[in-house]
Amino acid sequence: MGYWDLEEGKDCVSKTWITTKVATAMGLVGSAYHIVAYQPETAVEALTRATSATATMAAMGAIFGMATCLSAQARDAPEAPTNYFIGGCASGIFLGARTHSAVTGTAACFGLGTVAMLTKVGKTEGWRITGPPKL
């Protein structure tokens, strides 16, 4: 069962678990590319970098999933794209706190919130990125 198969605003634990798994996988892949591009001097340094980046991405995924689901419940508007903006913004704020930078947190809040909201709108309206155009 995928993320979009679950009802909005319900079963927050399952939705959060899915977003955490996806974000963790993205963190592992990103860490691998970073380690290849910027060679660490020791294996311990490589492990530390990979663990830190992966844990940060996993936490961002969990925050996104939980914030999106809880805002859908609290606002009593489960299908609203605003819930996704709130979840993306919460993840961005965490990233700013993690990097000790208000500028990073503000930019990530706006950027991740906008991408998440547009993803929800696109899914609702049937937008497609690839494939032949609908005529």
MDTraj code that builds the backbone (N, CA, C; nanometers):
import mdtraj as md
import numpy as np

residues = "MET GLY TYR TRP ASP LEU GLU GLU GLY LYS ASP CYS VAL SER LYS THR TRP ILE THR THR LYS VAL ALA THR ALA MET GLY LEU VAL GLY SER ALA TYR HIS ILE VAL ALA TYR GLN PRO GLU THR ALA VAL GLU ALA LEU THR ARG ALA THR SER ALA THR ALA THR MET ALA ALA MET GLY ALA ILE PHE GLY MET ALA THR CYS LEU SER ALA GLN ALA ARG ASP ALA PRO GLU ALA PRO THR ASN TYR PHE ILE GLY GLY CYS ALA SER GLY ILE PHE LEU GLY ALA ARG THR HIS SER ALA VAL THR GLY THR ALA ALA CYS PHE GLY LEU GLY THR VAL ALA MET LEU THR LYS VAL GLY LYS THR GLU GLY TRP ARG ILE THR GLY PRO PRO LYS LEU".split()
xyz = np.array([
    [0.0835, -0.1161, 0.0000],
    [0.0000, 0.0000, 0.0000],
    [0.0893, 0.1242, 0.0000],
    [0.0600, 0.2179, -0.0887],
    [0.1411, 0.3374, -0.1017],
    [0.0853, 0.4561, -0.0262],
    [0.1614, 0.5622, -0.0261],
    [0.1236, 0.6834, 0.0456],
    [-0.0086, 0.7393, -0.0045],
    [-0.0257, 0.7454, -0.1350],
    [-0.1462, 0.8053, -0.1925],
    [-0.2679, 0.7144, -0.1800],
    [-0.2475, 0.5878, -0.1448],
    [-0.3597, 0.4954, -0.1283],
    [-0.4300, 0.5144, 0.0064],
    [-0.3597, 0.5719, 0.1029],
    [-0.4174, 0.5922, 0.2357],
    [-0.5000, 0.7211, 0.2376],
    [-0.6072, 0.7191, 0.3151],
    [-0.6957, 0.8343, 0.3235],
    [-0.6268, 0.9499, 0.3966],
    [-0.6458, 1.0717, 0.3459],
    [-0.5858, 1.1901, 0.4069],
    [-0.6432, 1.2137, 0.5465],
    [-0.5567, 1.2459, 0.6416],
    [-0.6004, 1.2764, 0.7768],
    [-0.6317, 1.1556, 0.8627],
    [-0.6128, 1.0363, 0.8084],
    [-0.6379, 0.9128, 0.8822],
    [-0.5087, 0.8302, 0.8847],
    [-0.4963, 0.7447, 0.9795],
    [-0.3836, 0.6524, 0.9899],
    [-0.2496, 0.7256, 0.9786],
    [-0.2308, 0.8224, 1.0665],
    [-0.1099, 0.9055, 1.0636],
    [0.0185, 0.8248, 1.0811],
    [0.0122, 0.7201, 1.1599],
    [0.1331, 0.6407, 1.1836],
    [0.1798, 0.5735, 1.0548],
    [0.0883, 0.5161, 0.9775],
    [0.1262, 0.4507, 0.8522],
    [0.1798, 0.5506, 0.7511],
    [0.1154, 0.6656, 0.7389],
    [0.1620, 0.7684, 0.6458],
    [0.3000, 0.8190, 0.6873],
    [0.3195, 0.8387, 0.8164],
    [0.4494, 0.8863, 0.8653],
    [0.5568, 0.7809, 0.8428],
    [0.5235, 0.6557, 0.8637],
    [0.6196, 0.5473, 0.8412],
    [0.6628, 0.5442, 0.6943],
    [0.5696, 0.5620, 0.6024],
    [0.6023, 0.5620, 0.4594],
    [0.6938, 0.6797, 0.4257],
    [0.6592, 0.8000, 0.4717],
    [0.7433, 0.9157, 0.4395],
    [0.8813, 0.9035, 0.5039],
    [0.8888, 0.8431, 0.6208],
    [1.0182, 0.8236, 0.6857],
    [1.1047, 0.7261, 0.6067],
    [1.0454, 0.6174, 0.5585],
    [1.1221, 0.5202, 0.4793],
    [1.1735, 0.5824, 0.3502],
    [1.0885, 0.6578, 0.2815],
    [1.1297, 0.7208, 0.1552],
    [1.2406, 0.8223, 0.1807],
    [1.2253, 0.9053, 0.2832],
    [1.3271, 1.0057, 0.3141],
    [1.4585, 0.9405, 0.3565],
    [1.4515, 0.8304, 0.4302],
    [1.5730, 0.7590, 0.4700],
    [1.6461, 0.7059, 0.3474],
    [1.5728, 0.6497, 0.2532],
    [1.6347, 0.6001, 0.1304],
    [1.6997, 0.7147, 0.0526],
    [1.6301, 0.8274, 0.0454],
    [1.6875, 0.9435, -0.0228],
    [1.8132, 0.9920, 0.0492],
    [1.8128, 0.9885, 0.1809],
    [1.9299, 1.0277, 0.2582],
    [2.0480, 0.9355, 0.2340],
    [2.0211, 0.8052, 0.2251],
    [2.1293, 0.7099, 0.1968],
    [2.1896, 0.7319, 0.0586],
    [2.1044, 0.7525, -0.0405],
    [2.1532, 0.7756, -0.1769],
    [2.2309, 0.9069, -0.1836],
    [2.1760, 1.0115, -0.1234],
    [2.2457, 1.1398, -0.1218],
    [2.3796, 1.1315, -0.0502],
    [2.3835, 1.0577, 0.0593],
    [2.5086, 1.0399, 0.1341],
    [2.6120, 0.9660, 0.0504],
    [2.5679, 0.8650, -0.0212],
    [2.6611, 0.7896, -0.1053],
    [2.7228, 0.8793, -0.2131],
    [2.6400, 0.9586, -0.2782],
    [2.6919, 1.0513, -0.3791],
    [2.7862, 1.1542, -0.3170],
    [2.7509, 1.2039, -0.1997],
    [2.8346, 1.3040, -0.1333],
    [2.9696, 1.2452, -0.0953],
    [2.9703, 1.1226, -0.0474],
    [3.0961, 1.0585, -0.0082],
    [3.1839, 1.0325, -0.1296],
    [3.1230, 0.9974, -0.2417],
    [3.2014, 0.9761, -0.3647],
    [3.2554, 1.1085, -0.4170],
    [3.1736, 1.2132, -0.4148],
    [3.2150, 1.3429, -0.4685],
    [3.3178, 1.4120, -0.3795],
    [3.3028, 1.4004, -0.2481],
    [3.3936, 1.4642, -0.1524],
    [3.4535, 1.3557, -0.0644],
    [3.5632, 1.2994, -0.1097],
    [3.6261, 1.1854, -0.0441],
    [3.6649, 1.2184, 0.1006],
    [3.6157, 1.1418, 0.1975],
    [3.6577, 1.1622, 0.3368],
    [3.7984, 1.1065, 0.3575],
    [3.8637, 1.1553, 0.4618],
    [4.0000, 1.1099, 0.4878],
    [4.0038, 0.9751, 0.5591],
    [3.8989, 0.9437, 0.6370],
    [3.8951, 0.8162, 0.7087],
    [3.7580, 0.7516, 0.6908],
    [3.7545, 0.6236, 0.7206],
    [3.6275, 0.5509, 0.7133],
    [3.5309, 0.6002, 0.8210],
    [3.5842, 0.6402, 0.9344],
    [3.5000, 0.6908, 1.0418],
    [3.4327, 0.8212, 0.9994],
    [3.5069, 0.9074, 0.9312],
    [3.4495, 1.0323, 0.8822],
    [3.3389, 1.0049, 0.7804],
    [3.3609, 0.9069, 0.6932],
    [3.2587, 0.8699, 0.5944],
    [3.1328, 0.8184, 0.6639],
    [3.1504, 0.7340, 0.7627],
    [3.0372, 0.6792, 0.8369],
    [2.9620, 0.7883, 0.9131],
    [3.0360, 0.8799, 0.9717],
    [2.9742, 0.9903, 1.0457],
    [2.8925, 1.0780, 0.9526],
    [2.9481, 1.1130, 0.8370],
    [2.8759, 1.1967, 0.7415],
    [2.7506, 1.1269, 0.6907],
    [2.7651, 0.9993, 0.6559],
    [2.6507, 0.9244, 0.6032],
    [2.5407, 0.9121, 0.7082],
    [2.5780, 0.8834, 0.8300],
    [2.4800, 0.8693, 0.9378],
    [2.4088, 1.0009, 0.9652],
    [2.4838, 1.1088, 0.9701],
    [2.4259, 1.2403, 0.9992],
    [2.3265, 1.2818, 0.8914],
    [2.3650, 1.2700, 0.7656],
    [2.2767, 1.3108, 0.6562],
    [2.1533, 1.2213, 0.6477],
    [2.1727, 1.0922, 0.6652],
    [2.0600, 0.9993, 0.6574],
    [1.9624, 1.0210, 0.7728],
    [2.0140, 1.0426, 0.8919],
    [1.9269, 1.0669, 1.0075],
    [1.8501, 1.1983, 0.9909],
    [1.9150, 1.2994, 0.9354],
    [1.8472, 1.4270, 0.9120],
    [1.7331, 1.4096, 0.8128],
    [1.7587, 1.3391, 0.7031],
    [1.6536, 1.3164, 0.6038],
    [1.5407, 1.2311, 0.6609],
    [1.5742, 1.1300, 0.7401],
    [1.4708, 1.0457, 0.8016],
    [1.3824, 1.1296, 0.8945],
    [1.4447, 1.2163, 0.9723],
    [1.3678, 1.3022, 1.0626],
    [1.2791, 1.3977, 0.9839],
    [1.3310, 1.4527, 0.8749],
    [1.2498, 1.5428, 0.7916],
    [1.1300, 1.4694, 0.7325],
    [1.1489, 1.3455, 0.6907],
    [1.0380, 1.2665, 0.6380],
    [0.9325, 1.2395, 0.7439],
    [0.9777, 1.2071, 0.8638],
    [0.8838, 1.1813, 0.9729],
    [0.8085, 1.3083, 1.0111],
    [0.8783, 1.4197, 1.0162],
    [0.8136, 1.5467, 1.0499],
    [0.7118, 1.5834, 0.9433],
    [0.7482, 1.5661, 0.8148],
    [0.6553, 1.5964, 0.7071],
    [0.5289, 1.5117, 0.7172],
    [0.5464, 1.3817, 0.7321],
    [0.4318, 1.2911, 0.7378],
    [0.3394, 1.3208, 0.8540],
    [0.3969, 1.3427, 0.9711],
    [0.3151, 1.3675, 1.0896],
    [0.2497, 1.5049, 1.0842],
    [0.3246, 1.6079, 1.0434],
    [0.2677, 1.7432, 1.0381],
    [0.1556, 1.7521, 0.9350],
    [0.1738, 1.6876, 0.8209],
    [0.0708, 1.6892, 0.7170],
    [-0.0566, 1.6221, 0.7669],
    [-0.0417, 1.5062, 0.8275],
    [-0.1584, 1.4313, 0.8747],
    [-0.2270, 1.5020, 0.9915],
    [-0.1495, 1.5521, 1.0864],
    [-0.2098, 1.6196, 1.2011],
    [-0.2761, 1.7510, 1.1623],
    [-0.2185, 1.8228, 1.0653],
    [-0.2840, 1.9472, 1.0222],
    [-0.4137, 1.9165, 0.9485],
    [-0.4182, 1.8043, 0.8764],
    [-0.5428, 1.7644, 0.8103],
    [-0.6507, 1.7348, 0.9142],
    [-0.6126, 1.6721, 1.0243],
    [-0.7087, 1.6430, 1.1302],
    [-0.7486, 1.7695, 1.2051],
    [-0.6526, 1.8527, 1.2400],
    [-0.6804, 1.9719, 1.3195],
    [-0.7627, 2.0741, 1.2415],
    [-0.7350, 2.0874, 1.1133],
    [-0.8056, 2.1856, 1.0322],
    [-0.9380, 2.1317, 0.9803],
    [-0.9616, 2.0034, 0.9976],
    [-1.0830, 1.9389, 0.9485],
    [-1.1019, 1.9620, 0.7984],
    [-0.9882, 1.9608, 0.7260],
    [-0.9883, 1.9768, 0.5804],
    [-0.8849, 1.8805, 0.5229],
    [-0.9191, 1.7516, 0.5184],
    [-0.8184, 1.6524, 0.4828],
    [-0.7636, 1.6632, 0.3409],
    [-0.8371, 1.7152, 0.2472],
    [-0.7903, 1.7205, 0.1090],
    [-0.7235, 1.8523, 0.0714],
    [-0.7085, 1.9442, 0.1651],
    [-0.6539, 2.0768, 0.1346],
    [-0.5029, 2.0698, 0.1094],
    [-0.4555, 2.1311, 0.0008],
    [-0.3119, 2.1367, -0.0262],
    [-0.2339, 2.2132, 0.0807],
    [-0.3039, 2.2969, 0.1567],
    [-0.2386, 2.3729, 0.2630],
    [-0.1760, 2.2802, 0.3672],
    [-0.2354, 2.1641, 0.3886],
    [-0.1784, 2.0670, 0.4829],
    [-0.0388, 2.0252, 0.4385],
    [-0.0208, 2.0096, 0.3087],
    [0.1094, 1.9706, 0.2560],
    [0.2097, 2.0841, 0.2690],
    [0.1620, 2.2079, 0.2512],
    [0.2508, 2.3222, 0.2730],
    [0.2975, 2.3247, 0.4183],
    [0.2062, 2.3010, 0.5105],
    [0.2407, 2.3004, 0.6532],
    [0.3431, 2.1910, 0.6824],
    [0.3237, 2.0718, 0.6260],
    [0.4189, 1.9629, 0.6474],
    [0.5562, 1.9940, 0.5899],
    [0.5596, 2.0476, 0.4679],
    [0.6874, 2.0839, 0.4063],
    [0.7567, 2.1946, 0.4840],
    [0.6784, 2.2917, 0.5284],
    [0.7347, 2.4022, 0.6061],
    [0.7914, 2.3520, 0.7391],
    [0.7225, 2.2618, 0.8036],
    [0.7728, 2.2062, 0.9302],
    [0.9056, 2.1336, 0.9089],
    [0.9172, 2.0613, 0.7976],
    [1.0438, 1.9942, 0.7656],
    [1.1539, 2.0956, 0.7398],
    [1.1204, 2.2032, 0.6710],
    [1.2190, 2.3075, 0.6445],
    [1.2660, 2.3765, 0.7712],
    [1.1739, 2.3996, 0.8638],
    [1.2114, 2.4610, 0.9913],
    [1.3076, 2.3697, 1.0670],
    [1.2809, 2.2385, 1.0624],
    [1.3728, 2.1437, 1.1271],
    [1.5115, 2.1518, 1.0635],
    [1.5169, 2.1623, 0.9304],
    [1.6458, 2.1717, 0.8626],
    [1.7199, 2.2978, 0.9055],
    [1.6469, 2.4085, 0.9194],
    [1.7093, 2.5314, 0.9677],
    [1.7631, 2.5163, 1.1091],
    [1.6871, 2.4502, 1.1948],
    [1.7333, 2.4265, 1.3317],
    [1.8558, 2.3357, 1.3319],
    [1.8544, 2.2369, 1.2453],
    [1.9662, 2.1418, 1.2369],
    [2.0950, 2.2103, 1.1915],
    [2.0812, 2.3076, 1.1001],
    [2.1988, 2.3789, 1.0490],
    [2.2292, 2.5064, 1.1273],
    [2.1487, 2.5358, 1.2298],
    [2.1650, 2.6566, 1.3121],
    [2.1591, 2.7828, 1.2265],
    [2.0646, 2.7859, 1.1306],
    [2.0547, 2.8989, 1.0399],
    [1.9082, 2.9355, 1.0168],
    [1.8720, 3.0572, 1.0585],
    [1.7353, 3.1039, 1.0371],
    [1.7079, 3.1245, 0.8883],
    [1.8082, 3.1674, 0.8141],
    [1.7911, 3.1889, 0.6697],
    [1.7643, 3.0552, 0.6000],
    [1.8401, 2.9531, 0.6357],
    [1.8179, 2.8202, 0.5781],
    [1.6799, 2.7689, 0.6146],
    [1.6406, 2.7849, 0.7389],
    [1.5090, 2.7387, 0.7834],
    [1.3962, 2.8094, 0.7116],
    [1.4091, 2.9404, 0.6936],
    [1.3054, 3.0174, 0.6253],
    [1.2951, 2.9769, 0.4789],
    [1.4088, 2.9690, 0.4119],
    [1.4091, 2.9309, 0.2707],
    [1.3597, 2.7878, 0.2516],
    [1.4039, 2.6973, 0.3386],
    [1.3604, 2.5576, 0.3271],
    [1.2120, 2.5445, 0.3584],
    [1.1626, 2.6219, 0.4540],
    [1.0197, 2.6202, 0.4865],
    [0.9390, 2.6595, 0.3634],
    [0.9745, 2.7703, 0.3034],
    [0.9018, 2.8173, 0.1854],
    [0.9193, 2.7208, 0.0682],
    [1.0420, 2.6771, 0.0423],
    [1.0692, 2.5890, -0.0714],
    [1.0045, 2.4527, -0.0588],
    [1.0259, 2.3850, 0.0536],
    [0.9686, 2.2518, 0.0723],
    [0.8173, 2.2575, 0.0832],
    [0.7664, 2.3625, 0.1488],
    [0.6213, 2.3787, 0.1589],
    [0.5579, 2.3976, 0.0222],
    [0.6195, 2.4789, -0.0616],
    [0.5663, 2.5040, -0.1960],
    [0.5714, 2.3784, -0.2814],
    [0.6837, 2.3070, -0.2778],
    [0.6952, 2.1834, -0.3561],
    [0.5922, 2.0808, -0.3106],
    [0.5746, 2.0664, -0.1798],
    [0.4772, 1.9700, -0.1281],
    [0.3353, 2.0088, -0.1684],
    [0.3035, 2.1372, -0.1586],
    [0.1698, 2.1822, -0.1945],
    [0.1438, 2.1615, -0.3436],
    [0.2412, 2.1942, -0.4279],
    [0.2241, 2.1743, -0.5721],
    [0.2152, 2.0263, -0.6079],
    [0.2841, 1.9423, -0.5318],
    [0.2730, 1.7979, -0.5539],
    [0.1307, 1.7508, -0.5256],
    [0.0721, 1.7984, -0.4167],
    [-0.0661, 1.7609, -0.3828],
    [-0.1636, 1.8142, -0.4879],
    [-0.1479, 1.9400, -0.5297],
    [-0.2354, 1.9977, -0.6315],
    [-0.2214, 1.9200, -0.7618],
    [-0.0987, 1.8879, -0.7993],
    [-0.0753, 1.8114, -0.9213],
    [-0.1364, 1.6732, -0.9163],
    [-0.1261, 1.6084, -0.8027],
    [-0.1857, 1.4757, -0.7860],
    [-0.3382, 1.4847, -0.7934],
    [-0.3959, 1.5861, -0.7318],
    [-0.5414, 1.6043, -0.7310],
    [-0.5949, 1.6349, -0.8706],
    [-0.5215, 1.7203, -0.9437],
    [-0.5681, 1.7637, -1.0752],
    [-0.5176, 1.6771, -1.1902],
    [-0.4362, 1.5776, -1.1602],
    [-0.3898, 1.4852, -1.2634],
    [-0.2772, 1.5385, -1.3504],
    [-0.1917, 1.6259, -1.2948],
    [-0.0785, 1.6752, -1.3714],
    [0.0158, 1.5601, -1.3992],
    [0.0831, 1.5673, -1.5145],
    [0.1814, 1.4648, -1.5514],
    [0.3107, 1.5315, -1.5926],
    [0.4209, 1.4739, -1.5513],
    [0.5534, 1.5279, -1.5859],
    [0.6049, 1.4605, -1.7105],
    [0.5811, 1.3310, -1.7244],
    [0.6303, 1.2567, -1.8404],
    [0.5139, 1.1955, -1.9177],
    [0.5440, 1.1467, -2.0340],
    [0.4437, 1.0815, -2.1156],
    [0.3910, 1.1727, -2.2237],
    [0.3136, 1.1169, -2.3123],
    [0.2597, 1.2003, -2.4203],
    [0.1548, 1.2967, -2.3684],
    [0.1418, 1.4128, -2.4334],
    [0.0424, 1.5104, -2.3856],
    [-0.1000, 1.4627, -2.4100],
    [-0.1889, 1.5072, -2.3241],
    [-0.3297, 1.4775, -2.3434],
    [-0.3858, 1.5787, -2.4418],
    [-0.4490, 1.5316, -2.5460],
    [-0.5072, 1.6231, -2.6457],
    [-0.6557, 1.6250, -2.6366],
])
top = md.Topology()
chain = top.add_chain()
for i, resn in enumerate(residues, 1):
    res = top.add_residue(resn, chain, resSeq=i)
    for name in ("N", "CA", "C"):
        top.add_atom(name, md.element.get_by_symbol(name[0]), res)
traj = md.Trajectory(xyz[None], top)
